[in-house]
């Protein structure tokens, strides 16, 4: 049977975001789905859900069902139920928090165990790129973890939005077996708003186009 026309059918993809408490799982989902960010921290109880409609390669419609799992869900009786049917798993850590990176081993092993033969697309997401000056997890360790486990690596900032949309596009394309062109990737680069404090102490907001980063993704 011909596959002509299947590219126009909306494909539903379940994405699970995993990681320790306060690494920015909810912030990432909120930034991507609602283009918003809150400085207030409210721990997720159990799991939360987000929906995002997008397209990949210009005309392939996707409906992303994003599951934001609590940082305390690891080892809980509900973990396997939250993970059921997940096609993409994002392992999120905070570049300023060594423990959040160390614990990724447990998150990865647990997700692989409950998924068994499903083999979802896995991605390592380094959050809080806007706090690079406070980084405590060396970038080399991030790269090594991704390479050792055969998964892609992405660096983002949920606070500024830097590389967030691009990250989701790349991971979804990987899941679908597609390769984004340079132009398609550049389309996902957003305007990052940076707060600048003037001499009189009054904050001003400047907008800059996020530039492509060499550390954004290792495929």
Secondary structure, DSSP 8 states (H G I E B T S, - for coil): ---TTGGGS-EEEEEEEE-STTSSHHHHHHHHHHS---SS-----SEEEEEEEEEETTTEEEEEEEEEE-TT-TTSTTHHHHHTT-SEEEEEEETT-HHHHHTHHHHHHHHHHHHTT---EEEEEEE-GGGGGG--S-HHHHHHHHHHHT-EEEE--TTT-TTHHHHHHHHHHHHHT----HHHHHHT--EEEEEEE-TTS-EEEEEEE----TTSEE-
